[in-house]
Amino acid sequence: MVDKVAVVTGSNKGIGYVTVKELCRRGVGVVYLTARDEKRGNEALENLKKEGLNPIFHLLEVTDKESVKRLAKHLKEEHGGIDILINNAAVITANFRETTYEDSVRVLNVNYFSILTIQEHLFPILRDNARVINISSDAGHISNITNPEWIKRLTKNDLKLEDVNAFVYWFLESVKNGTLNKNDFVENGLLAYRVSKVALSALTRVQQNQVGRGISVNSLHPGFVKTSMTKNAGFLNLDEAGNAPVYLALDADQSLKGKYIWFDKTEKEWTDAQLKIHCKFDIFIKHVEEL
């Protein structure tokens, strides 16, 4: 029997780290911990080995196509393919309130465009019935957007990659040329992050329609978790944060495909803009600033 092979991006700390830990604890045969910094990646590896766990470290800078290609080549040569891919690597805006072009480009490159690079090079080595989990956010639900044209376009049944890309480029261009209308969003604050995660959730639907071979692709809001990204503000402790990703990786029915899943393992209708389950900036910033 061939061991299952799992890859978790951005997993030297935070949600990615505890997800690697839980996958190892659950007996997944080969689990890759990846990070863009070799020293930090190896430190995380050693910490897990002290707990009797044995993941493998591989250097990965998700925004570097050559780095992604090297990982894909290694996985194909060593294992022939992968069974679980968890796209976790992400960043947040440097200034939670203000939206600059440079910061928006940085956030979109890591949180959205890197997923396209990963899809290009890692999806071809996904085994039949593999599982892909895109770590999104409550900022990734369509209710974060109030622009009716984009809501209609992003929620249509025949959504295409060109639609999602157009949404991202529209935002970047509007920030660059000073035409950004904050009324196009449910709230001001974390706008680039919202756009990146809405785009990722939408991309999940596109990817599901492309993959075939029994492969499932789902997006996940992991909850408001106490991580360095949130300056350790949140409602969930880090140890709890690996439960939902691992549920989708190992326990969810294989028929669950192209869905948007909440941290409590329930499905939320991503295309329903009236749900009002968006990222509530006042709550987020209140908890961050209280620390």
ZALUM-27283 format. One record per residue: z negated, y negated, x negated of N, C-alpha, C in turn; residue in three letters; residue number from 1. Coordinates in steps of 0.02 Angstrom, whole numbers. Each point is the difference from the previous one (the first is absolute). Layout:
      n_Z      n_Y      n_X     ca_Z     ca_Y     ca_X      c_Z      c_Y      c_X   type   seq
        Z        Y        X        Z        Y        X        Z        Y        X    ala   NUM
...
***
This chain:
      n_Z      n_Y      n_X     ca_Z     ca_Y     ca_X      c_Z      c_Y      c_X   type   seq
        0       60      -42        0      -60       42        0      -63      -44    met     1
       45      -46       14        6      -61      -39      -55      -49       21    val     2
      -35      -28      -50      -52      -49       15       31      -62       32    asp     3
      -37      -29       47       20      -65       27       -8      -53      -54    lys     4
       45      -47       -1       -2      -55      -48       -6      -65       39    val     5
      -51      -39      -18      -12      -64       33        2      -57      -51    ala     6
       27      -57       22        3      -60      -42      -30      -57       39    val     7
      -47      -36      -31      -30      -58       32       12      -60      -46    val     8
       35      -51       24       13      -58      -42      -61      -47        1    thr     9
       -7      -38      -54      -55      -48       -4      -68       32       11    gly    10
      -15       53      -38      -59       40       18      -53        3      -54    ser    11
       -1      -49      -44      -54       -1      -49      -64      -31       28    asn    12
        4      -29       60      -59      -29       32       13       -5       75    lys    13
      -52      -19       36        7      -15       71       20       59       44    gly    14
       39      -15       52       20       51       48       40       56      -34    ile    15
       43      -19      -46       39       51      -35      -43       48      -39    gly    16
      -51      -26      -32      -45       42      -41      -38       50       44    tyr    17
      -29      -23       54      -38       46       43       47       49       35    val    18
       62      -20       11       49       47       29       16       56      -48    thr    19
       10      -18      -64       11       52      -51      -60       46       -3    val    20
      -59      -29        1      -62       40       -3       -3       50       58    lys    21
       15      -24       61       -5       44       59       55       53        0    glu    22
       60      -17      -23       53       50       -5      -19       55      -48    leu    23
      -31      -19      -56      -23       51      -48      -55       43       31    cys    24
      -46      -33       34      -55       38       31       26       49       52    arg    25
       53      -19       34       29       42       52       44       56      -28    arg    26
        8        2      -66       35       56      -31       74       -7       -7    gly    27
       26      -61        6       72       -9      -13       13       18      -73    val    28
       50       41      -11       10       30      -66        9      -49      -57    gly    29
       44      -49        9       16      -49      -52       -3      -70       31    val    30
      -44      -42      -26       -8      -67       27       11      -50      -56    val    31
       47      -45       10       15      -52      -50      -36      -65       17    tyr    32
      -41      -22      -46      -30      -66        1       46      -46      -40    leu    33
       24      -53       30       46      -44      -37      -29      -71       -3    thr    34
       18      -34      -53      -22      -70      -10       48      -34      -47    ala    35
        2      -66        3       45      -37      -45      -32      -14      -67    arg    36
      -66       10       -5      -37      -11      -62      -25       67      -25    asp    37
       23       20      -59      -17       66      -27      -75        9      -12    glu    38
      -32      -51      -27      -71        3      -15      -40       10       64    lys    39
       14      -40       51      -37        5       63       16       67       35    arg    40
       61       22       -5       18       64       30      -37       58      -31    gly    41
       -4        0      -66      -36       54      -34      -75       -4       12    asn    42
      -27      -60        6      -71       -7       16      -15       30       69    glu    43
       44      -14       48       -9       28       67        5       76       -2    ala    44
       47       26      -41        9       72       -8      -64       32      -27    leu    45
      -28      -30      -51      -60       27      -30      -59       -1       48    glu    46
       -5      -51       41      -54       -3       50        6       57       49    asn    47
       61       16       21       10       55       47      -13       67      -34    leu    48
       18        6      -63      -13       63      -35      -74       13       -7    lys    49
      -40      -54       -6      -73        8       -3      -27       29       64    lys    50
       37       -8       55      -20       28       64       29       69       11    glu    51
       32       28      -52       28       67        5       69        2       32    gly    52
       33      -57        4       66       -4       30       53       -8      -54    leu    53
       61       21       14       51        1      -53       67      -28       21    asn    54
        2      -64       18       65      -30       13       37      -11      -66    pro    55
       63      -19        5       41      -15      -59       17      -75        2    ile    56
       -5      -32      -57       18      -71       -3       73       -8      -21    phe    57
       34      -46       33       67      -20      -22        7      -75        8    his    58
       24      -32      -52       10      -72        2       54      -17       51    leu    59
      -13      -51       41       49      -22       50       -9      -73       16    leu    60
       51      -39      -13        4      -70       22       51        0       56    glu    61
      -23       -7       62       44       10       58       56      -51        3    val    62
       -8      -59      -31       52      -51        3       51        8      -57    thr    63
       -9       50      -42       45       13      -57       41       63       16    asp    64
       65      -10       13       42       57       19        0       55      -53    lys    65
        0      -19      -64        1       51      -52      -64       41        0    glu    66
      -56      -32       16      -64       36        4        1       50       57    ser    67
       28      -21       57        5       45       58       47       58      -17    val    68
       54      -15      -34       48       53      -19      -31       50      -48    lys    69
      -42      -24      -46      -33       45      -47      -47       47       37    arg    70
      -37      -27       49      -44       43       40       40       52       38    leu    71
       54      -21       32       41       47       39       28       56      -44    ala    72
       23      -19      -60       27       50      -47      -54       49      -20    lys    73
      -59      -25      -15      -56       44      -19      -18       48       56    his    74
       -5      -26       61      -19       42       57       52       54       14    leu    75
       62      -18       -6       53       49       12        1       54      -53    lys    76
       -8      -20      -63        1       49      -54      -61       45       -1    glu    77
      -58      -29       16      -63       39       -3      -12       41       62    glu    78
       20      -24       58      -19       32       63       58       14       47    his    79
       57      -28      -12       57       11       43        2      -44       62    gly    80
      -57      -32       16       -3      -43       59      -71      -19       16    gly    81
       -9      -38       53      -67      -20       21       -8       11       75    ile    82
      -63        9       21      -16       14       69      -35      -57       36    asp    83
      -35      -42      -38      -39      -55       29       12      -62      -43    ile    84
       21      -54       33       10      -63      -34      -38      -54       38    leu    85
      -49      -30      -32      -40      -52       32       13      -66      -36    ile    86
       36      -44       34       17      -66      -28      -58      -48       14    asn    87
      -43       -6      -49      -61      -38        8       -1      -65      -39    asn    88
       37       -4      -55       -2      -59      -44       16      -63       40    ala    89
      -42      -50       -7       10      -62       38      -41      -56      -32    ala    90
       21      -62       15      -38      -59      -21       -5      -47       61    val    91
      -44      -48       -6       -9      -49       53       12      -69      -28    ile    92
       10      -48       43       14      -68      -23      -59      -27      -41    thr    93
       16      -36      -54      -52      -28      -43      -42      -51       38    ala    94
       32      -40       42      -35      -48       43        8       24       72    asn    95
      -56       18       31        3       30       67       28      -48       52    phe    96
      -10      -65      -10       19      -50       51       70      -29      -12    arg    97
       17      -12      -62       63      -34      -16       56       50      -15    glu    98
       62      -22       12       57       43      -11       47      -34      -49    thr    99
        6       27      -61       46      -26      -49       57       49      -10    thr   100
       56      -26      -24       59       43      -11      -14       52      -54    tyr   101
      -28      -21      -56      -12       45      -56      -46       57       21    glu   102
      -53      -16       35      -47       50       23       31       46       51    asp   103
       41      -27       44       34       40       51       48       50      -32    ser   104
       36      -21      -51       46       45      -35      -39       57      -32    val   105
      -56      -17      -32      -42       51      -31      -24       51       51    arg   106
      -26      -23       55      -26       44       52       55       44       30    val   107
       57      -29       16       55       38       29       29       50      -49    leu   108
        2      -18      -64       26       47      -50      -42       63       -4    asn   109
      -66       -9        0      -45       58       -5       -5       38       66    val   110
      -10      -36       54      -18       32       63       60       25       40    asn   111
       59      -27      -13       59       20       39       58       25      -43    tyr   112
       25      -42      -44       60       19      -37      -12       60      -45    phe   113
      -61        8      -26      -14       59      -42        7       65       41    ser   114
      -14       -3       64        6       60       42       73       21        6    ile   115
       45      -48       -1       71       17        1       21       35      -65    leu   116
      -28      -23      -55       14       32      -64      -28       71       -1    thr   117
      -61        8       25      -31       66        4       41       46       46    ile   118
       22      -27       56       42       39       45       63       24      -35    gln   119
       31      -44      -37       63       17      -34       -9       58      -49    glu   120
      -56        2      -36       -8       48      -54      -46       58       15    his   121
      -48       -9       46      -46       55       14       17       38       64    leu   122
       31      -33       49       18       35       61       48       58      -13    phe   123
       47       -5      -47       45       57      -13      -36       62      -24    pro   124
      -61       -7      -27      -36       60      -23      -56       20       48    ile   125
       -3      -30       59      -46       23       50       20       70       23    leu   126
      -47       45        3       14       68       25        5       -1       76    arg   127
       29       53       28        3        6       72      -71       -4       28    asp   128
       -7      -35       56      -64       -9       34      -51      -40      -41    asn   129
       25      -38      -47      -45      -44      -38      -28      -54       45    ala   130
      -52      -33      -24      -32      -54       39       -3      -64      -42    arg   131
       22      -55       29       -3      -66      -32      -46      -44       42    val   132
      -47      -31      -34      -47      -45       34        7      -69      -33    ile   133
       20      -49       38        5      -69      -23      -64      -36       21    asn   134
      -40      -21      -49      -62      -34       16       15      -72       21    ile   135
       -8      -13       64       14      -65       29      -66      -37       10    ser   136
      -10      -29       59      -58      -42       14        1      -20       73    ser   137
      -56      -28       25        5      -31       66       45      -62       -5    asp   138
        8      -27      -61       48      -54      -11       72       25        5    ala   139
        9       66        5       67       29        5       22       16       70    gly   140
      -41      -15       50       21       12       70       45      -57       23    his   141
       46       15       44       48      -50       23      -34      -59       35    ile   142
      -61        9       25      -35      -54       34      -20      -57      -48    ser   143
       10       10      -66      -11      -54      -47       56      -51        3    asn   144
       56       18       32       58      -43        5        5      -26       71    ile   145
       15      -65        7        9      -29       67       70      -25       12    thr   146
       42       -2      -51       69      -21        7       37       52       43    asn   147
       23      -19       60       28       49       47       63       34      -26    pro   148
       41      -35      -39       61       30      -27      -16       56      -49    glu   149
      -49      -12      -43      -18       52      -48      -37       58       34    trp   150
      -40      -14       49      -32       54       37       53       45       31    ile   151
       49      -30       32       53       38       33       40       41      -51    lys   152
       17      -32      -56       42       34      -50      -37       57      -35    arg   153
      -64      -11      -16      -37       50      -37      -24       59       42    leu   154
       -3      -10       66      -25       54       44       56       37       35    thr   155
       62      -16      -14       55       34       35        4       73      -23    lys   156
       27       42       43        2       72      -13       45       17      -58    asn   157
       54      -37       -9       47       16      -54      -11      -45      -60    asp   158
      -63      -11      -17      -18      -42      -57       32       27      -64    leu   159
       27      -45      -40       32       18      -63      -34      -36      -58    lys   160
       12       26      -60      -28      -31      -60       22      -73       -6    leu   161
       61      -15       19       25      -68       -4      -43      -48       42    glu   162
      -25       24       56      -43      -41       43      -65      -17      -35    asp   163
      -31       50      -31      -64      -11      -33        9      -45      -61    val   164
       53       13      -38       13      -43      -58       13      -72       22    asn   165
       36       -9       55       15      -67       24      -64      -38       18    ala   166
      -47       36       30      -65      -30       17      -37      -24      -63    phe   167
        0       42      -51      -35      -18      -62       34      -60      -34    val   168
       67        2       -4       36      -55      -32       -5      -65       40    tyr   169
       -2        6       65      -11      -59       43      -65      -34      -18    trp   170
      -53       39       -7      -65      -28      -17        1      -32      -69    phe   171
       26       35      -49        1      -26      -68       41      -65       -4    leu   172
       56        0       33       43      -60       -1      -34      -59       34    glu   173
      -35       14       55      -34      -55       36      -57      -28      -41    ser   174
      -34       42      -38      -53      -24      -44       30      -42      -56    val   175
       55       25      -28       32      -34      -56       27      -69       18    lys   176
       31       -5       59       31      -64       18      -43      -44       45    asn   177
      -63       21       12      -47      -41       37        9       -2       75    gly   178
       36       50       27       11        2       73      -45       51       35    thr   179
      -48       28      -36      -45       50       30      -36      -30       61    leu   180
        6       34       56      -33      -21       61      -59       47       13    asn   181
      -59      -26       -9      -60       43        7      -11       23       71    lys   182
       35      -30       48       -4       23       69       38       65       11    asn   183
       37       22      -50       35       65        4      -49       58      -11    asp   184
      -62      -17      -16      -51       50      -14      -60      -10       45    phe   185
      -36       53       13      -56       -3       47      -56      -45      -27    val   186
       -6       -2      -66      -51      -42      -32       27      -23      -67    glu   187
      -26      -57      -24       15      -20      -68      -47       37      -46    asn   188
       22       13      -61      -41       37      -48       30       68      -15    gly   189
        2       17      -64       26       65      -23       72       12       24    leu   190
       40      -53        4       67        8       30       45       47      -40    leu   191
        2       -8      -65       43       45      -40      -24       72        5    ala   192
      -65        9        1      -28       68        8       19       29       68    tyr   193
       -6      -41       53       19       23       67       73       21        1    arg   194
       43      -42      -27       72       15        0       13       65      -38    val   195
      -32        8      -57       10       61      -41      -21       62       38    ser   196
      -54       -3       37      -25       59       34       36       13       66    lys   197
       20      -53       35       43        9       59       65       32      -21    val   198
       28      -24      -55       63       28      -26       -9       74      -19    ala   199
      -56       16      -31      -13       69      -20       -6       45       61    leu   200
      -36      -23       51       -7       40       61       67       10       34    ser   201
       41      -52        1       67        5       29       43       48      -42    ala   202
       -4       -6      -66       38       43      -44      -18       74       12    leu   203
      -63       13       15      -21       68       15       42       31       55    thr   204
       15      -38       51       42       24       56       71       14      -24    arg   205
       25      -43      -43       67       10      -27        2       63      -43    val   206
      -49        7      -44       -3       58      -45       -3       65       39    gln   207
      -41        1       53       -5       61       39       67       21       29    gln   208
       40      -48       19       66       16       28       50       23      -53    asn   209
      -17      -12      -64       45       17      -54      -14       67      -33    gln   210
      -62       24        2      -19       54      -46       24       70       20    val   211
      -12       20       63       19       68       19      -43       53      -35    gly   212
       21       62        2      -32       57      -33      -73        9       18    arg   213
      -19      -22       59      -69        9       23      -50      -46      -31    gly   214
       23      -48      -40      -45      -47      -35      -28      -50       50    ile   215
      -64      -16       -8      -32      -51       42      -15      -62      -41    ser   216
       11      -58       30      -15      -64      -31      -41      -40       50    val   217
      -60      -18      -18      -44      -39       44      -31      -58      -39    asn   218
      -18      -53       36      -37      -55      -30      -72        1       25    ser   219
      -44      -25      -41      -72        5       14      -36      -65      -13    leu   220
      -39      -22       49      -48      -54      -12      -65       34      -21    his   221
      -21       -7      -64      -58       38      -24      -67      -30       19    pro   222
        1      -57       35      -62      -33       18      -15      -58      -47    gly   223
      -50      -40       18      -23      -56      -41      -50       30      -49    phe   224
       26       18      -59      -38       39      -49      -26      -45      -55    val   225
      -59       14      -23      -31      -39      -55       33       19      -66    lys   226
       50      -40      -20       35       12      -63        5      -66      -38    thr   227
       24        5      -62        9      -61      -40       51      -47       32    ser   228
       48       28       36       51      -42       33      -32      -45       52    met   229
      -51       24       35      -34      -40       51      -63      -32      -28    thr   230
       -6        0      -66      -60      -27      -34      -63       35       25    lys   231
        8       66       14      -53       44       23      -29      -18       68    asn   232
       39      -37       39      -18      -11       71       32       56       40    ala   233
      -30       17       57       30       52       43      -52       35       42    gly   234
       26       39       48      -43       38       45       -9       73      -22    phe   235
       48       24      -41       -2       70      -22      -18        4      -73    leu   236
      -44       47      -17      -14       13      -70       58       37      -31    asn   237
        6       -7      -65       57       30      -35        3       76        9    leu   238
      -58       32        1        0       73        7       31       24       66    asp   239
       -1      -44       50       29       18       65       76      -10        2    glu   240
       25      -39      -48       69      -23        4       53       54      -13    ala   241
      -21       55      -31       49       53      -14       11       47       58    gly   242
      -42       -5       51        4       49       55       66       -3       38    asn   243
       21      -60       20       61       -6       40       63       17      -40    ala   244
        8      -24      -62       59       21      -38        4       75       -9    pro   245
      -56       32      -14        0       72      -11       13       37       66    val   246
      -25      -27       55       16       29       66       76        2       10    tyr   247
       34      -55      -14       72        0        9       35       45      -51    leu   248
      -28        5      -59       31       41      -52       -8       75       12    ala   249
      -56       19       31      -15       72        4      -11       27       71    leu   250
      -28      -40       44      -26       27       63       40      -18       62    asp   251
       32      -57        0       37      -21       60       57       48       15    ala   252
       16        6       64       56       43       19       64      -26      -32    asp   253
       41       46      -23       62      -20      -33       48      -38       46    gln   254
      -12        7       66       43      -35       48      -15      -75        3    ser   255
      -55      -22      -31      -17      -71       -1       46      -34      -50    leu   256
       48      -38       26       52      -28      -44       17      -71       21    lys   257
        5      -43      -51       21      -69       12      -50      -42       38    gly   258
      -64       18       -5      -51      -33       40      -44      -47      -42    lys   259
      -38      -41       36      -47      -47      -30      -69       24       20    tyr   260
      -39       21      -50      -64       32       12      -57      -45      -23    ile   261
      -53        0       40      -59      -40      -14      -48       41      -43    trp   262
      -47      -34      -31      -47       34      -45      -43       53       35    phe   263
       -6       -5       67      -39       51       36       44       58       22    asp   264
       61        4      -28       48       55        9       34       -2       68    lys   265
       -6      -56       36       35       -7       64       67      -36      -12    thr   266
       48       16       44       65      -32       -5        1      -64       41    glu   267
       26      -53      -29       10      -64       35       75      -12        7    lys   268
       20      -26       58       71      -14       10       20      -61      -41    glu   269
       39       12      -52       17      -54      -45       45      -53       33    trp   270
       42       21       45       48      -46       30      -28      -43       56    thr   271
      -64       10       17      -30      -39       55      -34      -63      -28    asp   272
       35      -56        5      -26      -63      -26      -58      -28       41    ala   273
      -13       30       58      -54      -24       43      -67       34      -16    gln   274
        0       47      -45      -62       36      -15      -54      -45      -31    leu   275
       22      -49      -37      -47      -47      -32      -51       35      -45    lys   276
       27       43      -41      -43       34      -50       18      -26      -70    ile   277
       21      -63       -2       20      -31      -63      -61      -12      -46    his   278
       15      -15      -62      -52      -20      -48      -29      -67       22    cys   279
      -63       -1       13      -34      -62       23      -28      -37      -60    lys   280
       36      -53      -18      -15      -35      -63      -70      -29        0    phe   281
      -24      -25       57      -66      -31        0      -54       51      -16    asp   282
        8       61       24      -49       52      -16        6       20      -73    ile   283
       62        7      -23       11       19      -70      -32      -51      -47    phe   284
       18      -64       10      -23      -51      -47      -75      -12        5    ile   285
      -28        9       59      -73       -8        9      -37       51      -43    lys   286
       23       62        1      -34       52      -39       11       -9      -75    his   287
       60      -22      -18       14      -11      -71      -42      -57      -27    val   288
       -5      -54       37      -35      -59      -25      -76        8        4    glu   289
      -24       48       37      -72       12        4      -26       35      -63    glu   290
       46       31      -37      -22       37      -59      -17      -46      -58    leu   291
***
